[in-house]
Amino acid sequence: MKRYFIVAILCTVSILGASAQEMQKGNSLVNVGLGFIEGGIFEHKESGVGLNVAYDYGLIDEWGPGIFTIGGFVGFSTWKNYSIRYTNWAITPRVTYRYPVSDNFELYGTAMLGLLLMTNDDEKDENKFKELFASSVGLRYSFGNNIAVFAELGTFCRIPLLNGGLSFSF
């Protein structure tokens, strides 16, 4: 058991010590995030949780110091208001402008326009599709060539407003 622990520490140190690679044209990036919905932000009274996955592909780097990426976003959130469970699914394309501040750190802004499926377990209400317009600002800090952490703050229409997680590039 000690042997596995030492190997894990050595792998972690080697990842953290690797030089970072900023987003470039032709590169791909996957964000896997977790967010929390604080009770009272919308019409619900209790807190909830949300999960999301985003994909970005480096497309245009000729329009300034940063890079434009295109991709997609899938998000899920759930919360309970009294005895009714609410669940939302979002699926949307996204456009992002990423600005490298240093080799390891970047700032970005995102715009999304897609669909939101709102469901609940109250038999009086029907499932509803709604248009989704969302925007966010974020930051990403790279620990190595392929792994980073990110944090986003934005308007996600009942998908968590504050979101963070891991980012993988390839």
C-alpha distance (Angstrom), angle and dihedral (degrees) to the residues before:
residue distance angle dihedral
M1 . . .
K2 3.81 . .
R3 3.79 89.1 .
Y4 3.84 92.0 57.9
F5 3.79 90.9 47.2
I6 3.83 91.8 52.7
V7 3.82 91.4 47.3
A8 3.82 90.1 50.3
I9 3.82 91.6 51.0
L10 3.82 91.9 48.4
C11 3.82 91.3 49.3
T12 3.80 91.1 49.0
V13 3.81 92.5 49.3
S14 3.82 91.4 48.6
I15 3.82 91.1 50.6
L16 3.80 92.5 48.1
G17 3.78 91.8 47.1
A18 3.81 95.0 51.1
S19 3.78 119.3 103.9
A20 3.78 115.2 -103.6
Q21 3.78 125.6 -121.6
E22 3.79 120.4 -144.7
M23 3.79 120.9 -136.4
Q24 3.81 110.5 -80.8
K25 3.77 137.1 -178.2
G26 3.81 109.4 -74.7
N27 3.82 95.0 20.9
S28 3.79 123.3 119.6
L29 3.78 128.8 -142.3
V30 3.82 131.3 -167.5
N31 3.82 121.7 -164.4
V32 3.80 119.4 -163.4
G33 3.78 110.7 -169.1
L34 3.76 145.6 178.7
G35 3.77 125.8 -157.4
F36 3.76 139.0 176.1
I37 3.78 128.7 -135.7
E38 3.78 110.7 -146.5
G39 3.78 115.1 -141.1
G40 3.78 114.9 -103.8
I41 3.82 98.1 31.0
F42 3.79 90.6 104.3
E43 3.77 129.0 13.3
H44 3.80 93.1 -67.4
K45 3.79 122.3 94.4
E46 3.78 102.9 -151.3
S47 3.78 132.8 65.7
G48 3.77 123.0 -104.7
V49 3.76 142.3 -174.0
G50 3.78 134.8 -121.4
L51 3.78 135.9 -163.9
N52 3.78 127.0 -163.7
V53 3.77 144.0 174.8
A54 3.79 124.6 -158.2
Y55 3.79 130.4 -173.6
D56 3.83 125.0 -159.4
Y57 3.80 130.0 -175.2
G58 3.82 120.1 -163.2
L59 3.79 105.5 -118.0
I60 3.83 115.8 155.8
D61 3.80 125.3 26.1
E62 3.81 99.8 156.4
W63 3.84 97.4 82.9
G64 3.78 100.7 77.4
P65 3.76 140.9 -51.1
G66 3.82 95.3 -40.2
I67 3.78 136.3 51.5
F68 3.80 134.2 -112.0
T69 3.79 116.7 -135.4
I70 3.79 131.9 -171.1
G71 3.75 126.7 -157.0
G72 3.75 145.7 114.6
F73 3.79 142.5 -79.0
V74 3.81 131.2 -149.1
G75 3.78 117.4 -175.3
F76 3.78 136.7 177.5
S77 3.79 129.6 -169.0
T78 3.78 133.8 174.2
W79 3.78 136.2 -177.7
K80 3.75 139.5 157.7
N81 3.82 126.1 -123.5
Y82 3.79 109.1 -166.7
S83 3.83 102.5 -51.8
I84 3.83 98.5 -20.5
R85 3.82 121.3 94.6
Y86 3.83 114.6 -147.2
T87 3.79 123.1 -161.5
N88 3.80 130.0 -177.2
W89 3.78 130.3 -168.7
A90 3.80 121.6 -166.7
I91 3.78 126.8 -168.0
T92 3.76 120.8 175.9
P93 3.78 144.9 143.2
R94 3.78 114.1 -112.1
V95 3.79 138.8 -156.4
T96 3.79 119.8 -155.7
Y97 3.79 134.7 -173.2
R98 3.81 111.2 -154.3
Y99 3.80 121.1 -163.5
P100 3.83 117.3 -167.0
V101 3.81 111.1 -139.1
S102 3.82 93.0 178.5
D103 3.80 137.9 -17.3
N104 3.81 90.8 -79.4
F105 3.81 103.7 29.5
E106 3.81 133.2 61.9
L107 3.79 137.7 171.1
Y108 3.80 122.3 -148.6
G109 3.76 145.4 178.2
T110 3.80 125.6 -149.6
A111 3.81 135.6 -162.4
M112 3.81 124.0 -167.3
L113 3.80 135.0 -178.0
G114 3.80 118.7 -177.7
L115 3.81 146.4 99.4
L116 3.79 134.2 -45.2
L117 3.81 121.6 -161.9
M118 3.81 111.5 -157.6
T119 3.81 118.2 -165.7
N120 3.78 136.5 169.5
D121 3.77 137.5 175.4
D122 3.82 94.8 -117.7
E123 3.80 106.2 111.8
K124 3.82 92.0 -148.1
D125 3.80 93.0 66.0
E126 3.77 124.8 65.4
N127 3.77 126.7 -142.7
K128 3.80 109.4 -91.1
F129 3.77 134.1 -154.8
K130 3.76 114.0 -151.0
E131 3.79 134.3 176.4
L132 3.78 114.3 -102.8
F133 3.78 125.2 -149.9
A134 3.78 113.2 177.3
S135 3.76 137.2 167.0
S136 3.77 132.8 -177.4
V137 3.76 144.2 174.4
G138 3.75 121.2 -140.6
L139 3.73 149.1 169.9
R140 3.77 130.4 -141.2
Y141 3.80 127.7 -162.2
S142 3.82 118.5 -165.3
F143 3.79 122.2 -145.3
G144 3.79 95.6 -177.4
N145 3.78 143.4 -16.8
N146 3.80 94.6 -62.8
I147 3.81 110.8 20.0
A148 3.79 134.6 64.0
V149 3.78 141.9 152.3
F150 3.78 122.8 -121.6
A151 3.78 139.9 -169.5
E152 3.81 126.9 -164.7
L153 3.77 134.3 -170.7
G154 3.78 119.8 -169.0
T155 3.76 153.2 109.4
F156 3.77 108.6 -69.8
C157 3.83 101.2 161.8
R158 3.80 98.9 -117.2
I159 3.77 93.4 -23.6
P160 3.85 107.4 109.1
L161 3.79 115.8 -70.9
L162 3.79 93.9 -152.8
N163 3.77 112.3 48.2
G164 3.79 135.5 167.6
G165 3.75 142.0 164.3
L166 3.78 146.8 113.6
S167 3.77 128.0 -32.7
F168 3.80 123.9 -156.6
S169 3.81 123.6 -165.7
F170 3.79 129.0 -163.6
